[in-house]
Amino acid sequence: MKSKFTLFLGVVIGGFVVGCGPKYPNCENDEHCKEHGQFCVDKLCRDCATSEHCKAKGPCAFCGPQYTCEKPAGNPGDCCTSDLDCKQGKCWKPFGDKGTCAQCAADADCGPNMKCVQGGCVPACQCKSDADCGTGRKCDGCNCITVECNLEPIYFDFDEYAIRADARDILNRNYDCMKKRGQSVVIEGNCDERGSDEYNLALGTRRADAAKRFLEGLGFPGAQLSTTSFGEEKPVCTEHAEDCWWKNRRDDFRFR
């Protein structure tokens, strides 16, 4: 009789131990938290383990660092379903029921010369055509940019200041560039080392003046052209041979 009672008591106690599990909020699996509508995370019952568990709180709710369901603070970039969710009062929803808190919902929400693009205020179009950009600039994809072009030097025969045929092509390209930029230009005449300082200064002046007359003939305003001479003082090559000298017999063109 005693052995039967002992066996019965053991079964009852064993069943009780197996059935009760850890004391709340401790847990070993989700079943131990199910009664409280929670989930087992790191052996503790929590409101959520992933953001999927927060769907009932709304489409923007997420599982926070303390494993509780939270809603975004409403800062720019946060998830939102209406303007009320956002500190700045703008919920940008291009598609669907939820979007992101934004700086703007329309151009009127941005300041002067700004527009609303995908919820953010960005500079509005500066231009529609080159005429909107002013001298030396052009319209490129809504923005005014500086026209990029370079002025090329021209070269002269020994002891000459006449414009050569190859120099005419270069001067025509320079003229096109100067028209686009619309800036004043200084023409610098240069010589090789042969000849006296005085002679070379005078020859450099004649070379610069020849280029100036050519450009004026093309239509560039003379008031935007000036000339100077460096004689032999600004060589680009210092060897004493024709392979070097021809590079120094030149006019340089510089925007001012």
C-alpha positions in Angstrom: 0.0 0.0 0.0 2.8 2.4 0.9 4.7 1.7 -2.3 1.5 2.5 -4.4 1.1 5.8 -2.6 4.7 6.7 -3.1 4.4 5.9 -6.8 1.2 8.1 -7.1 2.8 11.0 -5.3 5.9 10.8 -7.6 3.7 10.9 -10.7 1.8 14.0 -9.4 4.9 15.9 -8.4 6.7 15.0 -11.6 3.7 16.1 -13.7 3.5 19.4 -11.8 7.2 20.1 -12.3 7.0 19.4 -16.0 3.8 21.4 -16.5 4.6 24.7 -14.8 7.8 25.8 -16.7 10.0 28.9 -15.7 8.4 31.7 -13.7 7.2 34.7 -15.7 8.9 36.7 -17.2 11.5 34.1 -17.5 11.1 31.7 -20.5 12.8 29.1 -22.6 10.5 29.4 -25.7 7.6 31.4 -27.0 5.1 29.0 -25.5 6.1 30.2 -22.0 5.1 33.8 -23.1 2.1 33.1 -25.2 -0.4 33.7 -22.3 0.8 37.3 -22.1 0.9 37.8 -25.9 4.7 38.1 -25.8 7.7 36.4 -27.3 10.8 34.8 -25.7 13.9 36.8 -26.3 17.2 36.0 -24.4 15.1 33.9 -21.9 12.8 36.8 -21.1 9.3 37.4 -22.3 9.2 40.5 -24.5 6.5 42.4 -26.4 8.3 41.7 -29.7 11.3 39.9 -31.1 11.1 41.4 -34.6 9.2 44.2 -36.3 6.8 41.6 -37.8 5.4 41.2 -34.3 4.4 44.9 -34.2 2.1 45.0 -37.3 -1.0 45.4 -35.1 0.4 48.7 -33.9 0.4 50.2 -37.4 2.4 49.9 -40.7 5.2 52.1 -39.3 5.6 50.4 -35.9 8.9 48.6 -35.3 10.5 46.5 -32.6 12.8 48.8 -30.6 16.1 48.1 -28.8 14.2 47.3 -25.6 12.0 44.7 -27.5 8.9 46.9 -27.3 6.8 48.0 -30.2 7.6 51.7 -31.0 6.5 54.3 -33.5 9.0 56.5 -35.4 9.8 59.8 -33.8 8.7 61.8 -36.9 12.1 63.1 -38.0 12.8 63.5 -41.7 13.2 60.1 -43.2 11.1 58.3 -40.7 8.2 56.2 -41.8 4.8 57.8 -41.7 1.1 57.3 -42.7 -0.1 60.9 -42.4 1.2 64.5 -41.8 0.4 64.0 -38.1 3.2 61.5 -37.8 5.8 64.0 -38.7 7.4 66.8 -36.7 7.5 69.0 -39.7 4.0 68.1 -40.6 4.9 66.6 -44.1 4.4 63.0 -44.9 5.6 62.3 -48.5 3.7 59.3 -49.8 4.3 58.8 -53.5 2.9 55.3 -53.4 0.8 53.2 -51.0 -0.4 53.9 -47.5 2.9 54.8 -45.9 5.7 57.1 -46.8 8.5 59.1 -45.2 8.6 62.3 -43.1 9.9 65.0 -45.4 10.9 68.6 -45.6 8.1 69.3 -48.1 5.1 67.9 -49.9 5.0 70.7 -52.6 7.1 73.5 -53.9 5.2 76.0 -51.7 6.7 74.3 -48.6 10.2 75.4 -49.7 11.8 78.8 -49.6 12.4 81.2 -52.5 14.3 79.7 -55.5 13.7 76.2 -54.1 11.5 73.3 -55.2 10.3 70.1 -53.6 11.8 66.9 -55.1 11.0 63.6 -53.5 10.2 65.2 -50.2 13.3 67.4 -50.0 13.9 71.0 -50.8 16.5 71.5 -53.6 17.5 74.6 -55.7 15.0 75.3 -58.4 16.0 75.4 -62.1 18.4 78.2 -62.6 17.7 78.4 -66.3 15.7 77.2 -69.3 18.0 78.5 -72.0 21.5 80.0 -72.3 20.0 83.5 -72.3 19.0 83.0 -68.6 22.7 82.5 -67.6 24.5 85.6 -68.7 27.8 86.2 -70.3 30.3 83.3 -70.4 27.8 80.8 -69.0 25.3 78.3 -70.6 22.3 76.3 -69.4 23.1 72.7 -68.8 20.4 70.5 -67.3 18.6 73.3 -65.4 21.9 74.8 -64.1 24.0 77.6 -65.4 27.6 76.5 -65.9 30.7 78.3 -67.0 31.6 77.7 -70.7 34.8 75.8 -70.8 37.2 76.6 -73.6 40.9 77.4 -74.0 42.7 80.1 -75.8 45.5 78.8 -78.0 48.8 80.6 -78.8 49.7 81.4 -82.4 53.3 81.3 -83.9 55.3 83.5 -86.2 58.1 83.1 -88.7 61.5 84.5 -87.8 61.5 88.3 -87.6 57.9 88.5 -88.8 54.6 89.7 -87.4 52.4 88.7 -90.3 49.6 86.3 -89.4 50.3 82.9 -90.9 47.6 80.7 -92.5 47.7 78.2 -89.7 47.4 81.0 -87.1 44.2 82.2 -88.8 42.5 78.9 -88.0 43.6 79.2 -84.3 42.5 82.9 -84.1 39.0 81.8 -85.4 38.8 79.2 -82.7 40.0 81.7 -80.1 37.3 84.2 -81.3 34.6 81.6 -80.8 35.8 80.9 -77.3 36.1 84.6 -76.5 32.5 85.2 -77.7 31.2 82.4 -75.4 33.1 83.7 -72.4 32.4 87.3 -73.0 35.5 88.4 -71.0 38.2 90.8 -71.8 41.5 89.3 -73.2 45.1 90.5 -73.1 47.3 89.5 -76.0 51.0 89.0 -75.1 53.6 89.2 -77.9 56.8 87.2 -77.5 60.1 86.6 -79.4 63.0 84.2 -79.5 66.4 85.3 -78.0 67.9 86.6 -81.2 68.0 90.4 -81.5 68.4 93.2 -79.0 66.0 93.7 -76.1 64.6 96.9 -77.6 64.1 95.3 -81.0 62.4 92.2 -79.5 60.1 94.3 -77.3 59.0 96.3 -80.4 58.6 93.1 -82.5 56.5 91.5 -79.7 54.2 94.6 -79.7 53.7 94.3 -83.5 52.9 90.6 -83.2 50.3 91.3 -80.4 48.8 94.2 -82.4 48.5 92.0 -85.5 46.4 89.5 -83.6 44.3 92.2 -82.1 43.5 93.7 -85.5 42.6 90.2 -86.8 40.2 89.6 -83.9 38.6 93.0 -84.3 38.1 92.1 -88.0 36.1 89.1 -86.9 33.9 91.2 -84.8 35.3 91.1 -81.3 35.1 94.5 -79.5 38.4 96.3 -79.5 37.5 97.7 -76.0 37.8 94.2 -74.6 41.2 93.6 -76.1 44.6 94.9 -74.8 48.1 94.1 -75.9 51.5 93.9 -74.2 55.0 92.7 -75.2 57.5 90.6 -73.2 60.1 90.5 -76.0 62.4 87.6 -75.2 61.6 87.6 -71.4 59.1 84.8 -71.3 60.5 81.8 -73.3 58.8 78.5 -73.1 62.0 76.8 -74.3 65.6 77.8 -73.6 67.7 75.7 -76.0 69.7 77.6 -78.7 68.2 76.0 -81.9 65.3 76.5 -84.2 63.5 73.5 -82.7 63.2 75.7 -79.6 63.1 79.2 -81.1 59.9 78.7 -83.0 58.0 78.0 -79.8 59.1 81.4 -78.4 57.9 83.4 -81.5 54.3 83.5 -80.4 51.3 85.4 -79.1 49.7 84.2 -75.9 46.0 85.0 -75.1 44.7 85.3 -71.6 41.3 86.1 -70.1 41.3 89.0 -67.7 
